[in-house]
Amino acid sequence: MSRQIYINGTFFPQAEAKISVFDHGLLYGDGVFEGLRSYHGKVFRLEAHVRRLYESALAICLEIPISREAMCQAINEAVKKNGISDGYIRALVTRGAGSLGLDPNRCSNPQVILIADTISLYPQELYDNGLEIITTSITRNHPSALSPRIKSLNYLNNILAKIEGLKAGCVEALMLNHKGEVAECTGDNIFLVRDGVLLTPPLDAGILAGVTREAVIELAREAGITVQEISLTKHDVYVADECFLTGTAAEVIPVVKVDDRPISTGKPGPMTLDLKKRFHLLARE
Ligand code: PMP
């Protein structure tokens, strides 16, 4: 189905939605993005995503040419215009067209692009029976090289890890940080359960501050579960009682095997299933 794509305030039919080959978003991955979900036509945690988009932009000294309020409005409009009920929205802002050199000061016209589409989910079987993942040899970007807090258009770090996962037959892969601590997966945050406590790496492990991660932490605390943001190692993963991933596209998905080792019983655990259900309700309420 042909989509209506928003570029800088105008909607274009998909085939006519074009940007310059001199755009530094293309030439250097110089730009930022967000992935959002809509449920029943309403965007989940729109303000949190837009806030992260503007923070990512600020971190790369990219001034987004419209206000946050205008961005929220435009995202809602893109959802409506494309008749999306349950869907996925990609919001991106590129540095704009410049010269072939790196200098971002030569780029004058940042492109704000919104694509509202349907979403392709993991197969239901993976939600029921859980994912198998591997630990990849690709280290998550060092925060002082390129902070994983920035959702930049350069996702090669994650793509290289994803390639390694796929070669091993896994749709997700666990990335460790430069200290060998658990960071996150290629497009999802990670949680463990140990002795009834919910554990997840802190933001300073060098991870994206996931919107779903935050929502799950809130839901767990509301349910009286102790949550600790604490540095974790591969050992903690292997000896965990439960493991699951969170992300806008994945929501909450159980992990039952890591590096070919079953996590506990090798079946999705009770806290995972409970939080999966709570998140499902929250998103659709
Ligand atoms: N980590 C990475 C690297 C991601 O790309 C994503 C997906 N955007 C996440 C975590 C999960 O974040 P969110 O819950 O905001 O989608």
Residues whose N, C-alpha, C, O or C-beta is under 5 A from the ligand:
A	BS01	PMP	G35 E184 C185 T186 G187 D188 N189 L208 A209 G210 V211 T212 R213 T246 G247 T248
